[in-house]
Amino acid sequence: MRLLFIGDVVGRSGRAAIFEQVPVLRSRWGLDFVIVNGENAAGGFGLTEAIFEEFRAVGVDAVTLGNHAFDQREALVFIERQPRLIRPANYPAGTPGRGASVIESAKGARLLIVNVLGRIFMDALDDPFAVVKRELGACPLGEGCEASIIDIHAEASSEKGALGHFVDGRASLVVGTHTHVPSADHRILARGTGFMTDVGMTGDYDSVIGMEKDEPLRRFTLRIPSGRFEPAQGPATLCAVAAEIGPDGLTKAIAPVRIGGLLSPAAPDFWN
């Protein structure tokens, strides 16, 4: 199975990269499944149903979220009717939507997608390790699904790395999101789980983590906010991780993807 996980889409620039590149990459690499983290897609904060539908129309199979999941208030309603939209599973009981979902690929393979928020330097939510253990136990790899992908939306690299080792051999792929900076540690762990600490963002890197520079600089230097954060509008770099998942549900090859914008390009050599 050929899978592409695309990192946090930031604003209009990031959306443009998705609309342009996803159909091309699906065709070029024969992708079976594409996942996007979309929690910054609507003006940098949250996701609207219209944007979600636009992602689906260009070939995105599932969208994960994070700490900005409900910044767009309409998400509280439309998330209930979108089984391919997955918010963090460790939100409190009663939060709208779902934190895990089994989704079929076009070829009939079942993929379990789980989204969790980290707790270090972030809001105190339910234990992400316990939640992931519960979701993997309810849908074991090779029984309830052919592949399982975990998006851990977290600040601390240690927390992301620990979760990767915690599920090694029980999940196909663990990817970190949230910091908007791609890490260089993509690898296959000892028992076969693919891992990358952070996929990076899909947005304009001539920015402060996707936002126009002036307001963050004012806040850092003067400690006085003078306006709201606005997504940078320059050409985006699409940042992603590509994974080849074998019949046993474990990762056989993994590589970073960087297309366009300011960052150096990268692509998997195992699909070329």
Residue pairs with C-beta under 8 A, 6 or more apart in sequence:
1 32
1 33
1 105
1 109
1 146
1 147
1 244
1 245
1 246
2 29
2 30
2 31
2 32
2 33
2 242
2 243
2 244
2 245
2 271
3 31
3 32
3 33
3 34
3 35
3 111
3 147
3 149
3 172
3 173
3 242
3 243
3 244
3 245
4 25
4 29
4 31
4 33
4 34
4 35
4 240
4 241
4 242
4 243
4 257
5 34
5 35
5 36
5 37
5 149
5 151
5 173
5 175
5 199
5 240
5 241
5 243
6 18
6 22
6 34
6 35
6 36
6 37
6 199
6 202
6 238
6 239
6 240
7 37
7 177
7 180
7 182
7 198
7 199
7 200
7 201
7 202
7 239
7 240
7 241
8 14
8 37
8 38
8 39
8 40
8 66
8 177
8 178
8 180
8 199
8 200
8 201
8 202
8 203
8 210
9 15
9 17
9 18
9 36
9 37
9 38
9 40
9 41
9 201
9 202
9 203
10 40
10 41
10 44
10 180
10 201
10 202
10 203
10 204
10 210
10 211
10 231
10 232
10 236
11 40
11 41
11 43
11 44
11 203
11 204
11 210
11 230
11 231
11 232
11 233
12 231
12 233
13 203
13 204
13 231
13 232
13 233
13 234
13 235
13 236
14 40
14 41
14 201
14 202
14 203
14 204
14 210
14 231
14 236
15 41
15 51
15 54
16 236
17 202
17 203
17 236
17 237
17 238
17 259
17 260
17 261
18 36
18 55
18 58
18 60
18 202
18 238
19 54
19 58
21 238
21 259
21 260
22 34
22 55
22 58
22 59
22 60
23 58
23 59
25 31
25 34
26 34
26 59
29 242
29 268
29 271
30 271
31 59
32 105
32 106
32 107
32 109
33 61
33 62
33 105
33 109
33 111
33 147
34 59
34 60
34 61
34 62
35 60
35 61
35 62
35 63
35 64
35 113
35 149
35 151
36 55
36 60
36 62
36 63
36 64
36 202
37 63
37 64
37 65
37 66
37 151
37 153
37 177
37 199
38 47
38 51
38 52
38 55
38 63
38 64
38 65
39 46
39 47
39 64
39 65
39 66
39 67
39 68
39 69
39 153
40 46
40 68
40 201
40 203
40 210
40 231
41 47
41 48
41 51
41 55
42 48
42 51
42 71
42 72
43 230
43 231
44 210
44 211
44 229
44 230
44 231
45 68
45 71
45 72
46 68
46 69
46 70
46 71
46 72
46 75
47 63
47 65
47 69
47 72
47 75
47 85
48 72
48 74
48 75
49 74
49 75
49 78
49 82
52 63
52 78
52 82
52 85
55 63
56 84
61 84
61 103
61 105
62 84
62 85
62 86
62 101
62 103
62 111
62 113
63 84
63 85
63 86
64 86
64 87
64 113
64 115
64 151
64 153
64 177
65 85
65 86
65 87
65 88
65 115
65 153
66 88
66 115
66 117
66 153
66 177
66 178
67 88
67 117
67 122
67 123
67 153
67 178
69 75
69 79
69 87
69 88
69 91
69 97
70 76
70 87
70 96
75 96
75 97
76 96
77 96
79 85
79 87
79 96
79 97
80 96
80 97
82 97
83 98
83 101
83 103
84 101
84 103
85 97
86 97
86 98
86 99
86 100
86 101
86 113
86 114
86 115
86 151
87 95
87 96
87 97
87 98
87 99
87 115
88 99
88 115
88 116
88 117
88 125
88 153
89 98
89 99
89 100
89 114
89 115
89 116
89 128
89 131
89 132
89 135
90 99
90 116
90 117
90 125
90 126
90 127
90 128
90 131
91 99
91 117
91 125
91 126
92 125
92 126
99 114
99 115
99 116
99 131
99 135
100 112
100 113
100 114
100 115
100 135
100 139
101 112
101 113
102 110
102 111
102 112
102 113
102 139
102 144
102 145
103 110
103 111
103 113
104 110
104 111
105 111
109 146
109 147
110 144
110 145
110 146
110 147
111 145
111 146
111 147
111 148
111 149
112 135
112 136
112 139
112 141
112 144
112 145
112 147
112 148
112 149
113 148
113 149
113 151
114 131
114 132
114 135
114 136
114 148
114 149
114 150
114 151
115 150
115 151
115 153
116 128
116 131
116 132
116 150
116 151
116 152
116 153
116 163
117 123
117 125
117 128
117 152
117 153
117 154
118 128
118 152
118 153
118 154
118 155
118 156
118 159
118 160
118 178
119 125
119 127
119 128
119 154
119 159
120 154
120 155
120 156
120 158
120 159
121 155
121 156
122 154
122 155
128 152
128 154
128 159
128 163
129 162
129 163
129 166
132 150
132 163
132 166
132 167
132 171
133 166
136 148
136 167
136 170
136 171
138 144
139 145
139 148
140 170
141 147
141 148
141 170
141 171
141 172
141 249
141 250
142 248
142 249
145 249
146 245
146 249
147 172
147 173
147 245
147 249
148 170
148 171
148 172
148 173
148 249
149 171
149 172
149 173
149 174
149 175
150 163
150 167
150 171
150 173
150 174
150 175
151 175
151 176
151 177
152 159
152 160
152 163
152 174
152 175
152 176
152 177
153 176
153 177
153 178
154 160
154 176
154 177
154 178
155 178
155 179
157 176
157 183
157 197
157 198
160 174
160 176
160 197
160 198
161 195
161 197
163 174
164 174
164 189
164 193
164 195
165 189
167 174
167 193
168 189
168 190
168 191
168 192
168 193
169 189
169 190
169 191
169 192
169 193
169 250
170 193
171 193
172 193
172 194
172 243
172 245
172 249
172 250
172 251
173 193
173 194
173 195
173 241
173 243
173 245
173 251
173 254
174 193
174 194
174 195
174 196
175 195
175 196
175 198
175 199
175 241
176 183
176 196
176 197
176 198
176 199
177 198
177 199
178 198
179 198
179 209
180 198
180 200
180 201
180 203
180 209
180 210
181 198
181 200
181 201
181 209
182 198
182 199
182 200
182 239
182 256
182 258
182 263
183 196
183 197
183 198
183 200
184 256
185 195
185 196
185 197
186 194
186 195
186 196
186 241
186 254
186 255
186 256
187 194
187 195
187 196
187 254
188 194
188 195
188 250
188 251
188 252
188 253
188 254
189 195
191 250
192 248
192 250
192 251
193 250
193 251
194 241
194 243
194 245
194 250
194 251
194 254
195 254
196 241
196 254
196 256
199 239
199 240
199 241
200 237
200 239
200 258
200 263
201 209
201 210
201 237
201 239
202 236
202 237
202 238
202 239
202 240
203 210
203 231
203 232
203 236
203 237
204 210
204 231
204 232
204 233
204 234
204 235
204 236
204 237
204 261
204 262
205 237
205 261
205 262
205 263
206 213
206 232
206 234
206 262
207 213
207 231
207 232
207 234
208 216
208 217
210 231
210 232
211 229
211 230
211 231
211 232
212 229
212 230
212 231
212 232
212 233
213 232
215 225
215 226
215 227
215 228
215 229
215 230
216 229
218 224
218 225
218 226
219 225
234 261
235 260
235 261
235 262
236 260
236 261
237 258
237 259
237 260
237 261
237 262
237 263
238 257
238 258
238 259
238 260
238 261
239 256
239 257
239 258
239 263
240 256
240 257
240 258
241 254
241 255
241 256
241 257
242 254
242 255
242 256
242 257
242 267
242 268
242 271
243 251
243 253
243 254
244 251
244 252
244 253
244 254
244 268
244 270
244 271
245 251
245 252
246 252
253 268
253 270
255 266
255 267
255 268
255 269
255 270
256 266
257 266
257 267
257 268
258 264
258 265
258 266
259 265
259 267
